Amino acid sequence: MTQHDPQSYIDEMARKRGYVLDYHKVMAKQDFPVLEAANGLVSAAYLDQRTLDRKTKELIFIVSLTVMRASKGHIQSHIRVALDLGVTPQEILEAIEISLPEAGIVAFQTGFEAWREVVDADGIEPSVQVHQGGSGSD
């Protein structure tokens, strides 16, 4: 990655991460030095191989994004990378469930909905007449 080629930089980000977010693409064009600085921190904490393996880091990222109520798309990008790395849908769900005691049901539901859509999980419909509850918190 060279300092003078934003296209090559964003392509390399995509290769290393397995995804890029919309803000990465816009920042590559609009304020490349800040993107480089932010990506340097992410590389040191997340992408560079240190003690934790990439699967563990992805699970931590999924939980932290869930707790922070990040956008569904951002959470889903990490769920997809985790699946690509061999993490099972059940392992990802269990990680998201860790958010329940600390962050509550509303934060959990953000991560859960992201997971449900990516893995195409379905549920069991009641066999009695009820009002449709949507994705409420109770």
Biotite code that builds the C-alpha atoms (Angstrom):
import biotite.structure as struc

atoms = struc.array([
    struc.Atom([0.000, 0.000, 0.000], chain_id="A", res_id=1, res_name="MET", atom_name="CA", element="C"),
    struc.Atom([1.411, 3.322, -1.000], chain_id="A", res_id=2, res_name="THR", atom_name="CA", element="C"),
    struc.Atom([0.599, 6.669, 0.477], chain_id="A", res_id=3, res_name="GLN", atom_name="CA", element="C"),
    struc.Atom([-0.208, 8.080, -2.959], chain_id="A", res_id=4, res_name="HIS", atom_name="CA", element="C"),
    struc.Atom([-2.629, 5.459, -4.258], chain_id="A", res_id=5, res_name="ASP", atom_name="CA", element="C"),
    struc.Atom([-5.981, 5.407, -2.447], chain_id="A", res_id=6, res_name="PRO", atom_name="CA", element="C"),
    struc.Atom([-7.393, 2.764, -4.829], chain_id="A", res_id=7, res_name="GLN", atom_name="CA", element="C"),
    struc.Atom([-4.603, 0.300, -4.085], chain_id="A", res_id=8, res_name="SER", atom_name="CA", element="C"),
    struc.Atom([-4.960, 1.078, -0.377], chain_id="A", res_id=9, res_name="TYR", atom_name="CA", element="C"),
    struc.Atom([-8.729, 0.382, -0.300], chain_id="A", res_id=10, res_name="ILE", atom_name="CA", element="C"),
    struc.Atom([-8.194, -2.814, -2.343], chain_id="A", res_id=11, res_name="ASP", atom_name="CA", element="C"),
    struc.Atom([-5.593, -4.000, 0.157], chain_id="A", res_id=12, res_name="GLU", atom_name="CA", element="C"),
    struc.Atom([-7.931, -3.131, 3.046], chain_id="A", res_id=13, res_name="MET", atom_name="CA", element="C"),
    struc.Atom([-10.596, -5.307, 1.438], chain_id="A", res_id=14, res_name="ALA", atom_name="CA", element="C"),
    struc.Atom([-8.154, -8.197, 1.013], chain_id="A", res_id=15, res_name="ARG", atom_name="CA", element="C"),
    struc.Atom([-6.884, -8.008, 4.614], chain_id="A", res_id=16, res_name="LYS", atom_name="CA", element="C"),
    struc.Atom([-10.246, -7.451, 6.302], chain_id="A", res_id=17, res_name="ARG", atom_name="CA", element="C"),
    struc.Atom([-12.564, -9.407, 4.033], chain_id="A", res_id=18, res_name="GLY", atom_name="CA", element="C"),
    struc.Atom([-14.847, -6.345, 3.849], chain_id="A", res_id=19, res_name="TYR", atom_name="CA", element="C"),
    struc.Atom([-14.788, -2.571, 3.584], chain_id="A", res_id=20, res_name="VAL", atom_name="CA", element="C"),
    struc.Atom([-17.404, -0.224, 4.986], chain_id="A", res_id=21, res_name="LEU", atom_name="CA", element="C"),
    struc.Atom([-18.938, 2.700, 3.126], chain_id="A", res_id=22, res_name="ASP", atom_name="CA", element="C"),
    struc.Atom([-17.023, 5.181, 5.245], chain_id="A", res_id=23, res_name="TYR", atom_name="CA", element="C"),
    struc.Atom([-13.733, 3.496, 4.239], chain_id="A", res_id=24, res_name="HIS", atom_name="CA", element="C"),
    struc.Atom([-14.540, 4.040, 0.572], chain_id="A", res_id=25, res_name="LYS", atom_name="CA", element="C"),
    struc.Atom([-15.552, 7.663, 1.019], chain_id="A", res_id=26, res_name="VAL", atom_name="CA", element="C"),
    struc.Atom([-12.610, 8.474, 3.289], chain_id="A", res_id=27, res_name="MET", atom_name="CA", element="C"),
    struc.Atom([-10.199, 6.926, 0.763], chain_id="A", res_id=28, res_name="ALA", atom_name="CA", element="C"),
    struc.Atom([-11.322, 9.578, -1.690], chain_id="A", res_id=29, res_name="LYS", atom_name="CA", element="C"),
    struc.Atom([-12.138, 12.501, 0.613], chain_id="A", res_id=30, res_name="GLN", atom_name="CA", element="C"),
    struc.Atom([-9.555, 12.373, 3.422], chain_id="A", res_id=31, res_name="ASP", atom_name="CA", element="C"),
    struc.Atom([-7.028, 9.655, 2.707], chain_id="A", res_id=32, res_name="PHE", atom_name="CA", element="C"),
    struc.Atom([-4.518, 10.584, 5.472], chain_id="A", res_id=33, res_name="PRO", atom_name="CA", element="C"),
    struc.Atom([-7.165, 10.166, 8.187], chain_id="A", res_id=34, res_name="VAL", atom_name="CA", element="C"),
    struc.Atom([-8.231, 6.818, 6.724], chain_id="A", res_id=35, res_name="LEU", atom_name="CA", element="C"),
    struc.Atom([-4.609, 5.677, 6.813], chain_id="A", res_id=36, res_name="GLU", atom_name="CA", element="C"),
    struc.Atom([-4.261, 6.781, 10.444], chain_id="A", res_id=37, res_name="ALA", atom_name="CA", element="C"),
    struc.Atom([-7.498, 5.082, 11.542], chain_id="A", res_id=38, res_name="ALA", atom_name="CA", element="C"),
    struc.Atom([-6.633, 1.927, 9.633], chain_id="A", res_id=39, res_name="ASN", atom_name="CA", element="C"),
    struc.Atom([-3.215, 1.826, 11.302], chain_id="A", res_id=40, res_name="GLY", atom_name="CA", element="C"),
    struc.Atom([-4.880, 1.558, 14.705], chain_id="A", res_id=41, res_name="LEU", atom_name="CA", element="C"),
    struc.Atom([-7.275, -1.113, 13.453], chain_id="A", res_id=42, res_name="VAL", atom_name="CA", element="C"),
    struc.Atom([-4.371, -3.074, 11.976], chain_id="A", res_id=43, res_name="SER", atom_name="CA", element="C"),
    struc.Atom([-2.412, -2.984, 15.221], chain_id="A", res_id=44, res_name="ALA", atom_name="CA", element="C"),
    struc.Atom([-5.359, -3.992, 17.415], chain_id="A", res_id=45, res_name="ALA", atom_name="CA", element="C"),
    struc.Atom([-7.291, -6.298, 15.083], chain_id="A", res_id=46, res_name="TYR", atom_name="CA", element="C"),
    struc.Atom([-5.634, -7.366, 11.845], chain_id="A", res_id=47, res_name="LEU", atom_name="CA", element="C"),
    struc.Atom([-2.019, -7.957, 12.850], chain_id="A", res_id=48, res_name="ASP", atom_name="CA", element="C"),
    struc.Atom([-1.363, -11.441, 14.199], chain_id="A", res_id=49, res_name="GLN", atom_name="CA", element="C"),
    struc.Atom([-0.576, -11.262, 17.880], chain_id="A", res_id=50, res_name="ARG", atom_name="CA", element="C"),
    struc.Atom([-1.754, -13.565, 20.679], chain_id="A", res_id=51, res_name="THR", atom_name="CA", element="C"),
    struc.Atom([-5.458, -13.848, 19.785], chain_id="A", res_id=52, res_name="LEU", atom_name="CA", element="C"),
    struc.Atom([-6.381, -15.610, 16.571], chain_id="A", res_id=53, res_name="ASP", atom_name="CA", element="C"),
    struc.Atom([-8.587, -13.966, 13.944], chain_id="A", res_id=54, res_name="ARG", atom_name="CA", element="C"),
    struc.Atom([-11.663, -16.074, 14.841], chain_id="A", res_id=55, res_name="LYS", atom_name="CA", element="C"),
    struc.Atom([-11.525, -14.917, 18.452], chain_id="A", res_id=56, res_name="THR", atom_name="CA", element="C"),
    struc.Atom([-11.041, -11.310, 17.368], chain_id="A", res_id=57, res_name="LYS", atom_name="CA", element="C"),
    struc.Atom([-14.061, -11.519, 15.067], chain_id="A", res_id=58, res_name="GLU", atom_name="CA", element="C"),
    struc.Atom([-16.239, -12.837, 17.894], chain_id="A", res_id=59, res_name="LEU", atom_name="CA", element="C"),
    struc.Atom([-15.039, -10.038, 20.162], chain_id="A", res_id=60, res_name="ILE", atom_name="CA", element="C"),
    struc.Atom([-15.727, -7.509, 17.429], chain_id="A", res_id=61, res_name="PHE", atom_name="CA", element="C"),
    struc.Atom([-19.250, -8.877, 16.888], chain_id="A", res_id=62, res_name="ILE", atom_name="CA", element="C"),
    struc.Atom([-20.030, -8.632, 20.607], chain_id="A", res_id=63, res_name="VAL", atom_name="CA", element="C"),
    struc.Atom([-18.526, -5.166, 21.004], chain_id="A", res_id=64, res_name="SER", atom_name="CA", element="C"),
    struc.Atom([-20.385, -3.857, 17.949], chain_id="A", res_id=65, res_name="LEU", atom_name="CA", element="C"),
    struc.Atom([-23.602, -5.381, 19.309], chain_id="A", res_id=66, res_name="THR", atom_name="CA", element="C"),
    struc.Atom([-23.111, -3.754, 22.711], chain_id="A", res_id=67, res_name="VAL", atom_name="CA", element="C"),
    struc.Atom([-22.343, -0.415, 21.044], chain_id="A", res_id=68, res_name="MET", atom_name="CA", element="C"),
    struc.Atom([-25.478, -0.793, 18.886], chain_id="A", res_id=69, res_name="ARG", atom_name="CA", element="C"),
    struc.Atom([-23.507, -0.394, 15.678], chain_id="A", res_id=70, res_name="ALA", atom_name="CA", element="C"),
    struc.Atom([-25.338, -0.506, 12.374], chain_id="A", res_id=71, res_name="SER", atom_name="CA", element="C"),
    struc.Atom([-26.674, -3.864, 11.309], chain_id="A", res_id=72, res_name="LYS", atom_name="CA", element="C"),
    struc.Atom([-24.494, -3.757, 8.195], chain_id="A", res_id=73, res_name="GLY", atom_name="CA", element="C"),
    struc.Atom([-21.333, -3.232, 10.230], chain_id="A", res_id=74, res_name="HIS", atom_name="CA", element="C"),
    struc.Atom([-22.153, -6.156, 12.514], chain_id="A", res_id=75, res_name="ILE", atom_name="CA", element="C"),
    struc.Atom([-23.038, -8.309, 9.506], chain_id="A", res_id=76, res_name="GLN", atom_name="CA", element="C"),
    struc.Atom([-19.692, -7.612, 7.837], chain_id="A", res_id=77, res_name="SER", atom_name="CA", element="C"),
    struc.Atom([-17.926, -9.155, 10.843], chain_id="A", res_id=78, res_name="HIS", atom_name="CA", element="C"),
    struc.Atom([-20.402, -12.052, 11.016], chain_id="A", res_id=79, res_name="ILE", atom_name="CA", element="C"),
    struc.Atom([-19.652, -12.861, 7.365], chain_id="A", res_id=80, res_name="ARG", atom_name="CA", element="C"),
    struc.Atom([-15.893, -12.735, 7.955], chain_id="A", res_id=81, res_name="VAL", atom_name="CA", element="C"),
    struc.Atom([-16.284, -14.984, 11.012], chain_id="A", res_id=82, res_name="ALA", atom_name="CA", element="C"),
    struc.Atom([-18.268, -17.493, 8.950], chain_id="A", res_id=83, res_name="LEU", atom_name="CA", element="C"),
    struc.Atom([-15.600, -17.354, 6.224], chain_id="A", res_id=84, res_name="ASP", atom_name="CA", element="C"),
    struc.Atom([-13.007, -18.157, 8.905], chain_id="A", res_id=85, res_name="LEU", atom_name="CA", element="C"),
    struc.Atom([-14.943, -21.253, 9.995], chain_id="A", res_id=86, res_name="GLY", atom_name="CA", element="C"),
    struc.Atom([-16.790, -19.897, 13.023], chain_id="A", res_id=87, res_name="VAL", atom_name="CA", element="C"),
    struc.Atom([-20.166, -21.643, 13.219], chain_id="A", res_id=88, res_name="THR", atom_name="CA", element="C"),
    struc.Atom([-23.486, -19.786, 13.295], chain_id="A", res_id=89, res_name="PRO", atom_name="CA", element="C"),
    struc.Atom([-24.096, -21.245, 16.774], chain_id="A", res_id=90, res_name="GLN", atom_name="CA", element="C"),
    struc.Atom([-20.757, -19.928, 18.064], chain_id="A", res_id=91, res_name="GLU", atom_name="CA", element="C"),
    struc.Atom([-21.591, -16.480, 16.720], chain_id="A", res_id=92, res_name="ILE", atom_name="CA", element="C"),
    struc.Atom([-25.047, -16.566, 18.337], chain_id="A", res_id=93, res_name="LEU", atom_name="CA", element="C"),
    struc.Atom([-23.535, -17.582, 21.672], chain_id="A", res_id=94, res_name="GLU", atom_name="CA", element="C"),
    struc.Atom([-21.093, -14.684, 21.441], chain_id="A", res_id=95, res_name="ALA", atom_name="CA", element="C"),
    struc.Atom([-23.924, -12.239, 20.705], chain_id="A", res_id=96, res_name="ILE", atom_name="CA", element="C"),
    struc.Atom([-25.859, -13.635, 23.675], chain_id="A", res_id=97, res_name="GLU", atom_name="CA", element="C"),
    struc.Atom([-23.035, -12.458, 25.941], chain_id="A", res_id=98, res_name="ILE", atom_name="CA", element="C"),
    struc.Atom([-24.340, -8.929, 25.356], chain_id="A", res_id=99, res_name="SER", atom_name="CA", element="C"),
    struc.Atom([-27.620, -9.710, 27.150], chain_id="A", res_id=100, res_name="LEU", atom_name="CA", element="C"),
    struc.Atom([-26.553, -9.388, 30.810], chain_id="A", res_id=101, res_name="PRO", atom_name="CA", element="C"),
    struc.Atom([-24.393, -6.300, 30.306], chain_id="A", res_id=102, res_name="GLU", atom_name="CA", element="C"),
    struc.Atom([-26.084, -4.335, 27.520], chain_id="A", res_id=103, res_name="ALA", atom_name="CA", element="C"),
    struc.Atom([-29.676, -5.603, 27.673], chain_id="A", res_id=104, res_name="GLY", atom_name="CA", element="C"),
    struc.Atom([-32.249, -6.947, 25.273], chain_id="A", res_id=105, res_name="ILE", atom_name="CA", element="C"),
    struc.Atom([-32.347, -3.921, 22.958], chain_id="A", res_id=106, res_name="VAL", atom_name="CA", element="C"),
    struc.Atom([-28.616, -4.106, 22.208], chain_id="A", res_id=107, res_name="ALA", atom_name="CA", element="C"),
    struc.Atom([-28.829, -7.897, 21.922], chain_id="A", res_id=108, res_name="PHE", atom_name="CA", element="C"),
    struc.Atom([-31.630, -7.614, 19.366], chain_id="A", res_id=109, res_name="GLN", atom_name="CA", element="C"),
    struc.Atom([-29.450, -5.486, 17.092], chain_id="A", res_id=110, res_name="THR", atom_name="CA", element="C"),
    struc.Atom([-26.783, -8.185, 16.959], chain_id="A", res_id=111, res_name="GLY", atom_name="CA", element="C"),
    struc.Atom([-29.348, -10.964, 16.829], chain_id="A", res_id=112, res_name="PHE", atom_name="CA", element="C"),
    struc.Atom([-31.155, -9.443, 13.830], chain_id="A", res_id=113, res_name="GLU", atom_name="CA", element="C"),
    struc.Atom([-27.847, -8.989, 12.022], chain_id="A", res_id=114, res_name="ALA", atom_name="CA", element="C"),
    struc.Atom([-26.992, -12.652, 12.712], chain_id="A", res_id=115, res_name="TRP", atom_name="CA", element="C"),
    struc.Atom([-30.476, -13.919, 11.794], chain_id="A", res_id=116, res_name="ARG", atom_name="CA", element="C"),
    struc.Atom([-30.375, -12.239, 8.390], chain_id="A", res_id=117, res_name="GLU", atom_name="CA", element="C"),
    struc.Atom([-26.858, -13.423, 7.531], chain_id="A", res_id=118, res_name="VAL", atom_name="CA", element="C"),
    struc.Atom([-27.429, -17.064, 8.503], chain_id="A", res_id=119, res_name="VAL", atom_name="CA", element="C"),
    struc.Atom([-31.083, -17.065, 7.365], chain_id="A", res_id=120, res_name="ASP", atom_name="CA", element="C"),
    struc.Atom([-32.310, -18.412, 10.714], chain_id="A", res_id=121, res_name="ALA", atom_name="CA", element="C"),
    struc.Atom([-36.013, -18.964, 11.110], chain_id="A", res_id=122, res_name="ASP", atom_name="CA", element="C"),
    struc.Atom([-38.215, -19.521, 14.139], chain_id="A", res_id=123, res_name="GLY", atom_name="CA", element="C"),
    struc.Atom([-41.265, -21.373, 15.327], chain_id="A", res_id=124, res_name="ILE", atom_name="CA", element="C"),
    struc.Atom([-44.633, -19.745, 14.748], chain_id="A", res_id=125, res_name="GLU", atom_name="CA", element="C"),
    struc.Atom([-47.254, -20.013, 17.507], chain_id="A", res_id=126, res_name="PRO", atom_name="CA", element="C"),
    struc.Atom([-50.116, -22.353, 16.782], chain_id="A", res_id=127, res_name="SER", atom_name="CA", element="C"),
    struc.Atom([-52.560, -20.070, 18.584], chain_id="A", res_id=128, res_name="VAL", atom_name="CA", element="C"),
    struc.Atom([-53.887, -16.708, 17.425], chain_id="A", res_id=129, res_name="GLN", atom_name="CA", element="C"),
    struc.Atom([-51.702, -13.811, 18.577], chain_id="A", res_id=130, res_name="VAL", atom_name="CA", element="C"),
    struc.Atom([-50.910, -10.262, 17.543], chain_id="A", res_id=131, res_name="HIS", atom_name="CA", element="C"),
    struc.Atom([-47.769, -9.937, 15.463], chain_id="A", res_id=132, res_name="GLN", atom_name="CA", element="C"),
    struc.Atom([-45.031, -8.723, 17.793], chain_id="A", res_id=133, res_name="GLY", atom_name="CA", element="C"),
    struc.Atom([-42.340, -7.803, 15.294], chain_id="A", res_id=134, res_name="GLY", atom_name="CA", element="C"),
    struc.Atom([-38.933, -7.533, 16.887], chain_id="A", res_id=135, res_name="SER", atom_name="CA", element="C"),
    struc.Atom([-39.933, -5.883, 20.157], chain_id="A", res_id=136, res_name="GLY", atom_name="CA", element="C"),
    struc.Atom([-38.050, -6.147, 23.417], chain_id="A", res_id=137, res_name="SER", atom_name="CA", element="C"),
    struc.Atom([-40.206, -8.484, 25.481], chain_id="A", res_id=138, res_name="ASP", atom_name="CA", element="C"),
])
